[in-house]
């Protein structure tokens, strides 16, 4: 039972850090992000952070490395999704 609660706690932490990455992409763009970018940024943060223990870092060092990876992955997914709707539109036309 405690292992399950610990896993849920770490997944929640990674998800919250993905939310911070999503918020960090809103500041430089100064425009509203698409609504679908938030859950995908959280899922991307969890997936990115899960790569750290999958690559072999399963100790406290791996947990420490997975935290900034979660923020960065959430920010990258959010930035990619905020640029994606504008691709293919010609604003000069």
C-alpha positions as CSV (number, residue, x, y, z in Angstrom):
1,X,0.0,0.0,0.0
2,X,2.8,2.5,0.9
3,X,4.5,1.7,-2.4
4,X,1.4,2.7,-4.3
5,X,1.0,5.9,-2.3
6,X,4.6,6.8,-2.9
7,X,4.2,6.2,-6.7
8,X,1.0,8.3,-6.8
9,X,2.9,11.0,-4.9
10,X,5.8,11.1,-7.3
11,X,3.4,11.1,-10.3
12,X,1.5,14.0,-8.7
13,X,4.7,15.9,-8.1
14,X,5.8,15.4,-11.7
15,X,2.4,16.5,-12.9
16,X,2.5,19.6,-10.8
17,X,5.9,20.4,-12.2
18,X,4.5,19.9,-15.7
19,X,1.9,22.6,-14.8
20,X,4.8,24.9,-13.9
21,X,6.3,24.3,-17.3
22,X,3.0,25.1,-18.9
23,X,2.8,28.3,-16.9
24,X,6.4,29.2,-17.8
25,X,5.6,29.1,-21.5
26,X,2.7,31.6,-21.0
27,X,5.0,34.3,-19.7
28,X,7.2,34.9,-22.7
29,X,4.4,34.5,-25.3
30,X,2.0,36.8,-23.5
31,X,-1.0,35.2,-25.1
32,X,-3.4,32.5,-23.9
33,X,-2.4,29.0,-24.4
34,X,-4.7,26.5,-26.0
35,X,-6.9,24.7,-23.5
36,X,-5.9,21.3,-24.7
37,X,-2.2,22.1,-24.0
38,X,-2.5,21.8,-20.2
39,X,-3.4,18.1,-19.9
40,X,-0.9,17.2,-22.6
41,X,1.8,19.2,-20.9
42,X,1.2,17.4,-17.7
43,X,1.2,14.0,-19.5
44,X,4.4,15.0,-21.3
45,X,6.0,16.0,-18.0
46,X,5.1,12.6,-16.5
47,X,6.3,10.7,-19.6
48,X,9.6,12.7,-19.7
49,X,10.2,12.2,-16.0
50,X,9.5,8.4,-16.3
51,X,12.3,8.2,-18.8
52,X,14.9,9.0,-16.1
53,X,14.3,5.8,-14.1
54,X,13.7,3.8,-17.3
55,X,17.2,4.8,-18.3
56,X,18.6,3.4,-15.1
57,X,18.7,6.3,-12.5
58,X,16.4,4.7,-9.9
59,X,18.0,6.2,-6.7
60,X,17.7,9.7,-5.1
61,X,19.9,11.1,-7.8
62,X,17.5,9.9,-10.4
63,X,14.6,11.5,-8.5
64,X,16.5,14.8,-8.4
65,X,17.2,14.7,-12.1
66,X,13.6,13.8,-13.0
67,X,12.3,17.0,-11.3
68,X,13.8,19.5,-13.8
69,X,13.2,17.0,-16.6
70,X,9.5,17.1,-15.7
71,X,9.5,21.0,-15.8
72,X,11.4,21.0,-19.1
73,X,9.2,18.4,-20.8
74,X,6.0,20.1,-19.7
75,X,7.4,23.4,-21.1
76,X,8.5,21.8,-24.4
77,X,5.1,20.1,-25.0
78,X,3.2,23.3,-24.1
79,X,5.5,25.5,-26.4
80,X,5.0,23.0,-29.2
81,X,1.3,23.0,-28.8
82,X,1.0,26.8,-28.6
83,X,2.9,27.2,-31.9
84,X,1.1,24.3,-33.7
85,X,-2.2,26.1,-34.3
86,X,-0.4,29.0,-36.0
87,X,1.6,26.8,-38.4
88,X,0.5,27.1,-42.0
89,X,-1.2,30.5,-41.6
90,X,0.1,33.4,-43.5
91,X,-0.1,36.6,-41.5
92,X,1.4,38.7,-44.2
93,X,-1.1,37.7,-46.9
